[in-house]
Amino acid sequence: MSVTESVPYPLIVHLWRISDALDARLTRELARIGLTLAEFRLVGEVMRATTGLRQSELAARLGVTAPTVSAAVKRLEKDGVLRRRTDPSDPRARLVEIAPEAPLSTGLDILSLVQEGATRGLSAGEHEQLLQLLGKVTHNLHLED
């Protein structure tokens, strides 16, 4: 019996399984380079910000406390991944940004490896269709927020 026949909400079950599998795979791969999944997500948020982020904004985006972000930023700063600088609009505040010599290619290689494994066997058309459909689902879920 397939998942679609055995549960009333097969899409949700598939998405949960995908989420769990991605978390497990990324956790395993990131551990090899000394990063946790939480730290990797934090770095991703900083990468998406073009001018740096205040730690309070970073905490809000990640849904964690400011002390949690502070500890992670401190460790990632020590490892040469992030840096903090004074916010030009408020000298009392600090912005977190990617360090100029940050070793980001390894993390991006891991994302590529995991994505390739997850989409193995899909044709280019199926891959594009999957992206479009997941984009619609994501959009629909954000409309409900």
Secondary structure as the mmCIF struct_conf table of DSSP 4:
data_model
#
loop_
_struct_conf.conf_type_id
_struct_conf.id
_struct_conf.beg_label_comp_id
_struct_conf.beg_label_asym_id
_struct_conf.beg_label_seq_id
_struct_conf.end_label_comp_id
_struct_conf.end_label_asym_id
_struct_conf.end_label_seq_id
HELX_RH_AL_P HELX_RH_AL_P1 VAL A 3 SER A 6
BEND BEND1 PRO A 8 PRO A 8
HELX_RH_AL_P HELX_RH_AL_P2 PRO A 10 ALA A 31
TURN_TY1_P TURN_TY1_P1 ARG A 32 GLY A 34
HELX_RH_AL_P HELX_RH_AL_P3 LEU A 37 ARG A 48
BEND BEND2 THR A 50 THR A 51
STRN STRN1 LEU A 53 ARG A 54
HELX_RH_AL_P HELX_RH_AL_P4 GLN A 55 LEU A 62
TURN_TY1_P TURN_TY1_P2 GLY A 63 GLY A 63
BEND BEND3 VAL A 64 VAL A 64
HELX_RH_AL_P HELX_RH_AL_P5 ALA A 66 LYS A 78
TURN_TY1_P TURN_TY1_P3 ASP A 79 GLY A 80
BEND BEND4 VAL A 81 VAL A 81
STRN STRN2 LEU A 82 ASP A 87
TURN_TY1_P TURN_TY1_P4 PRO A 88 SER A 89
STRN STRN3 ASP A 90 ILE A 98
TURN_TY1_P TURN_TY1_P5 PRO A 100 GLU A 101
HELX_RH_AL_P HELX_RH_AL_P6 SER A 105 ALA A 118
TURN_TY1_P TURN_TY1_P6 THR A 119 GLY A 121
HELX_RH_AL_P HELX_RH_AL_P7 ALA A 124 LEU A 143
TURN_TY1_P TURN_TY1_P7 GLU A 144 GLU A 144
#
